[in-house]
């Protein structure tokens, strides 16, 4: 629902999951943003606030993640 071009409201996600609205908001903050690292955009419309995932946050890999520096020294 969040990846759809039109996005979704908290009410629509709550109906689909059976969750309370505060649980949906907690899911956005804790899972979507923090754990998955996705960018969540919101837009206020006449019918309410619409949420959508726009892109993933990117970060450069750490030098030790590839292991090439340690292997070169060996």
C-alpha positions as CSV (number, residue, x, y, z in Angstrom):
1,X,0.0,0.0,0.0
2,X,2.8,2.4,0.9
3,X,4.7,1.6,-2.4
4,X,1.6,2.4,-4.5
5,X,1.9,5.7,-6.5
6,X,-1.1,7.1,-4.7
7,X,0.1,6.0,-1.3
8,X,-2.2,5.2,1.6
9,X,-3.8,6.8,4.6
10,X,-3.4,5.7,8.2
11,X,-7.1,4.8,8.3
12,X,-6.7,2.6,5.1
13,X,-3.7,0.7,6.6
14,X,-5.5,0.3,9.9
15,X,-8.5,-1.2,8.2
16,X,-6.3,-3.6,6.1
17,X,-4.3,-4.8,9.1
18,X,-6.8,-4.5,11.9
19,X,-4.4,-2.3,13.9
20,X,-5.2,0.9,15.8
21,X,-4.0,4.1,14.2
22,X,-1.4,4.7,16.8
23,X,0.1,1.2,16.0
24,X,0.3,2.2,12.3
25,X,2.2,5.4,13.2
26,X,4.5,3.4,15.4
27,X,5.1,0.9,12.5
28,X,6.0,3.8,10.3
29,X,8.6,5.2,12.7
30,X,10.0,2.0,14.1
31,X,10.0,-0.4,11.2
32,X,9.6,1.5,7.9
33,X,12.0,4.4,8.8
34,X,14.4,3.0,11.4
35,X,14.7,-0.8,10.7
36,X,14.1,-0.8,6.9
37,X,15.7,2.6,6.3
38,X,13.0,3.7,3.9
39,X,12.0,7.3,3.2
40,X,8.4,7.9,4.1
41,X,6.8,11.0,2.5
42,X,3.5,12.4,3.6
43,X,1.2,14.8,1.8
44,X,-1.8,16.6,3.2
45,X,-4.8,16.4,0.8
46,X,-8.5,17.2,1.0
47,X,-9.3,13.6,1.9
48,X,-6.6,13.4,4.6
49,X,-2.9,12.8,4.9
50,X,-1.4,10.3,2.4
51,X,1.8,8.4,3.2
52,X,4.1,6.8,0.6
53,X,7.6,5.3,0.4
54,X,9.6,7.3,-2.0
55,X,13.1,5.8,-1.9
56,X,15.5,4.0,0.3
57,X,18.2,5.8,2.3
58,X,21.6,5.0,1.0
59,X,24.8,4.9,3.0
60,X,28.4,4.1,1.9
61,X,29.6,0.7,3.0
62,X,32.3,0.8,5.7
63,X,35.9,0.0,4.6
64,X,36.0,-3.2,6.7
65,X,32.7,-4.5,5.3
66,X,34.4,-5.7,2.1
67,X,37.4,-7.2,3.9
68,X,39.8,-6.1,1.1
69,X,42.0,-4.0,3.3
70,X,42.6,-6.9,5.7
71,X,43.3,-9.4,2.9
72,X,45.8,-7.1,1.2
73,X,47.9,-6.9,4.4
74,X,48.0,-10.7,4.9
